């Protein structure tokens, strides 16, 4: 039996750990975030938008329901 988990590791960050640096660290290990994670977690959406604007991450092509990000140096 195979169970799909449509949640990325980044949503497991606790309230006090939801920083740009911690999100980047998680994305380095697991670069995928689901569409549902983005819509259900406004804090995550704000951080991702900020990191994209600052060019610290870049969105890569990925299959639905995933958003995939690479960390820029």
N, C-alpha and C positions, 0 to 999 in steps of 0.2 A: 504494500500500500504506500502511495506517495501523497504527502500532504503539502500543498503549496502554501507558502508563507509570503504574503504580499506586503511585507514590512521590512524596511532596511534597518541596519544596525544603528543608524544615527538617531532614530526616534527613541532609543533606549537611554539617551542622555538625560540625566536628572536635572530638575529645574536650575540648580546652582551651577551646573556644568555646561549649560547651553551657550558656549562662547564660540566665536569664529574659529579660534585655534583648536578647540575640541572637535568641532564639526569637520574641520580640515583633517585632523588626525584620524577620525573615523572613516572619512571618505578615502583616505589613502589605503586603508585596509579593505574597505567594502564600498566601492564607488557608486552603488545603486541606491536610489530612493524611489519608493513607489508613488504613483499619482495620488493614492489615498493618503499616504503619509503627508504629502505636501498640502492637501486640501483640509486635513483634519488637525494640522498643527501649525497655526499661524506663525509661531516663533520660528519654526524651521523655514517656512517660506521667506520670511524677512531676512534671515541669515543667508540663505542661498542667494537671494536677490542682491544683497550687499556684497557677498563674495564674488558674484559674477561681475558686478559693477566695478569692483576693485581689481578685477582680472586675477584673482587668486585661485579661481576655479574656472573650468571651461566645460560646457555641456557637450557630451558626445552623443552619437547616434545610439539608440537603444530601442528594443521592442517594448510595446505597451504591455504592462502598465508601468514600466520602469523609466526613470530619468537616470542617466549615468553621467558622472562628473569626473574629470581628471583634475588633479591639483597642479597648478602652474607654479613654477619656481620664480 
